[in-house]
Amino acid sequence: STAAATLAVAELPETGGWRAAYVGGGFFVSPEDTLDTAAAQARDAVQTALRRAEYEALKLLACRFRFGTHIVALPPSGGASGSGERHALFVSSEEIMHRRQEDGVVVSQTFVAFLVRFPSWRAVGWPQDSAHADDVVRRARERVGSTEGCGAVQGGSEHFVRECYTGADPGTCSTASASTWAAIATGGAATGALSSAPYAVSTATVYSMGFIPVGTVTVVSGTVVAAGAAVGVAAGALLAAPLYWSWKRSAQEASLRRLPFCVINETAQPLIVRVFHASDEYCMVPVFGMGGSAEGDVAPGLLLELDPPDAAEDFRVLVADLGATVSYFAKTRARAIARRGSVYSLRSTPGVQGNGSDGLELVRIPRSVLPAYSPG
């Protein structure tokens, strides 16, 4: 059979650069084409990794992250190993603090050591001012080395960062967990009660003087409804909760696997940025969906990272003053096309007016600013 298969493949004329044949009910491809396919896939993987590395390097080079910045990251596997996403506090290139998910220990390490394990990351929050930043970092440093229990349901590392930002006691972790479970149970109870309603309704005959039928009345059994609600609570705990947390993690991890783009506000005023599809010339419907961000406000000197929940590479961006209406027909400060994997600087340009834009331009920072691409 091996000889027959070899003969069949050898006799098949090449078509489109491939040598293949159906032999004995199976599909055979020549070893040369198999190697070419593997090489092409490897090249695509390297290009993707290089593009992400360029983006992360540009982001670090172009923006000085504020003391106490909240970042969120994923390991290369996207969380498949069980480590999942990690929230952390950035202090400097020599100090970043986070709570380990596996054992609850709060650790401090260099930013490079953190990136080795969590290479896909983005900044998601900043302290309100310098005094707040000092308080955030102080609270985090006081907890380094301690072991704190906070289950995966609440998101231990995320709660650690939130507690440092708000000054809340670590015990609020259980309060947040109780609130989450209560919401799930309430939804389950409502669903169970609604589902049991058809079985709780019956019709009874009404008699006058105890023996003359004069009509009917609808009777609702509170016992049946209560039983349905109880079953709903159990279903919410056993079924809805795992589905909810699975959906939440999947959406977050899908977002972190996509390549976002970011805008650095180099003006003196806070701004709002909204993203539309590139084909939406009149900016009628913003990009929306699960697991991503297509709108946000950015304070002066800070960075806004956007990851529209859409597979497209290019998007239309509108920029306006914070609190203003963001649409094609309203007065906006800037309009431009942005591409994933790019870092943009939002700058004031006095005297530039027209098409509703006034005084701002979105400038793409070229990769030539990176030392690896600098001439000489």
Summary of the structure (lengths in Angstrom):
residues: 376
radius of gyration: 29.0
end to end distance: 60.7
largest distance: 108.0
contacts: 1079
relative contact order: 0.09
helix: 39%
strand: 30%
